[in-house]
């Protein structure tokens, strides 16, 4: 009898927390999706037929850029693995110049690979990268926006790199020294995971050089904690612009665990939350997804579509929270990933509840920020 009472009480607590999150007024970055003026970016590659922007030439490239802009995209992200490779230099310069020549604006952001992706033979000459980016900004002031380092606080599963965590390598390799020579016009947007390692290091050591954050979730099959997560990142990163990565297609990690691709409802729910709470959205790869195309066509001021998004979000979160409360997991497969995601979900709820309990003067206290970081490190 006692065990049944505890279970019922636990379920009630989960629903109270969820309802308070959904209904509480946002404290940071909050604007209605109507009158949407936030950038929407493409994280390439966005096609499977080798027709990405940086691989095209001349008129074909200009037309492709115009097409991306007409669809509703404002930014384009692509990987450049080596700033000393003549072929990559040529393709990058060509892309930037094509975008520079067009009347419509498309901002280009270069993605630099960390050791977890670039491996031991990647180019990690940070001083060289910064000098290169400074020169690009001088030559292409309208089209070149800046750069991101992918998986900035993520772990490495490679056996051929010295560091388990990318953030440890960033400290070891003197990235901070190189960033001191970055032009103020060149924006640095590190890609930071909610579930990453040593977020406190990113906040305490790199914040002064950051123009904004690209927030990513390794647990994107669950959106129950997404709004609190975005709010908390806003607090931690001093309200610098936060763009959130939306996955309309499946990533490698979930593919090898035999997941199905994200459902339309999951993607719509993610877009609903991120549109209201983040300062921008990045679409990962599959921009021709019907869900993404519908979003781009209706984000300006379609009240029926906005209502649909909110309704899908409420159903999605309701099912996620109910499943987590009754089964102790977020998905019926109960994989190790799902167990880890549940732990992170609970961490962020505790952190959000702690932060919500503080008054404005307490939130300004540095010790409160340190306490907040302790919840998620």
C-alpha positions, 0 to 999 in steps of 0.5 A: 500500500505504501509503495502504491502511494509513493508511485501515485505521489511521484506521478503527481509531482511530475505533472505539477512540474510539467504544468508549471513549466508549460504555463510559467511565463518565460524569463529569457528570450521570450517572443511570440512566434508571430512576427518571427524575426529570428534567423533560420539556418541550414547545417549542411550537408543538406542533400544526398546528391553532392549539390551542397552550396560549397560544391557548386560553381558560378551561376549554379552556385548563385542560383542555389544560394537564392533558392535557399534564401527564398525557402526562408533560410538566413544562414548556411553552415558547412564544414571546412576541415583545413584552412591550408588546403588549396581546394578547400580555400578555393571552394570557400572563397567561391561560396563567400563571393557568390553570397557577397554578390547577391542582393539578398543576404545569406550569412556563412558560418564555417564549422571547424571539427574538434578531435572527436571528429577530425582525429589526430590528423585534423588541423588544430592550428587555432592561431592559423584559423583565427588569422584566416577568419580575420582575412575572410571577414575583410574580404567578404564582410557581408557574407562571412559571419564567423565560425563554430567549433563542433561538439565543443563540450562533447566526449570523444569515443576515438582511441586515436586522440589524447583527450576524452573530452573536446573541452580538455583539448581546447584548453590544452591547445591554447585556443584561448590565446588564439581567440584573443587575436580574433577580430570583433567582427568575426563571430564565434559560436561554439556548439555546446551540448546540454548533456556535455562535459564541463559546461562550467569551463565553457562559461567561465573561460570562453564566454568573453570571446563568444558571440553566441551559443549553438545549443544542441541536445543529444536527447532530442527524442525528448523535448520535455525539458527543452524550454527550461534548458534553453532558459538556463543556458540563457542565464549561464551565457549572460543572455548571449544569442542562443540558436538551437539545432533541430533534427528532422532526420535521424543521427548516427548514434540513434541509427545504430540503436535501431531507432526510427527517424523523429516523428513529425509531431516530435519535430513540430513540438521541437520547433514550437518550443525553440521558436519561442524560446531560442534566438534562432534555429538551425535545421540539421541536414534534411531541409526538404522535409515536409515538416520543415517546409511547412514551418518555413511557409507558416512561421510569419503569422499563420495563427492556425499553424501556430495553434497546431504547433502548440497542440502537438507540443502539449500532446508530445510533452504530456506523453513523455512526462507520463511515460517517464513517471510511470515507467522510469524511462522516456521510451519503451526501448529502455536503452542506455541512451534513454536512461542517460537522457532521463538522468539529464532530464531530471538534472535540468528540472532540478536546476530550473526549479532552483533557479525559479525559486530565486528572486532577482537579486539572488540571480545576480549573485555569482554564487547562484550561477555556480550553484546552477552549474553544479546541477548540470556538470 
